[in-house]
Amino acid sequence: QVQLQESGPGLVKPSQTLSLTCTVSGGSIATSYYYWTWIRQPPGKGLEWIGYINYSGSTTYSPSLKSRTSISRDTPTNQFTLQLNSVTPEDTAVYYCARLRGSGWVYDYWGQGTQVTVSS
């Protein structure tokens, strides 16, 4: 059973960097063909895809967030990390990490989500 758990600060000041870590258990983040994804849901809105890092370490980002986003991984600890720079209150959301299975392109496992509020 694969489990994902988000961690990081719940409050970030405007213009600072939001940094979240997803710790994965029950499966290696280097296993083919999985894509380790960050998704967020602002209050009252739908899910927004942020980007992913795949089994080989390659990254793909949402065009609308690409200039501010970096996703990296640490294979020894089986973690992957989201950094979002220059945040504004519009970045307030519940942030989820999830596993996208390349076979069938299905999100088969999700973290429980973590609330991040951008406020001074």
Helices and strands as residue ranges (DSSP letters): E 3-7, E 11-12, E 18-25, E 34-41, E 48-54, E 59-61, G 66-68, E 69-74, E 79-84, G 89-91, E 93-101, E 106-110, E 114-118
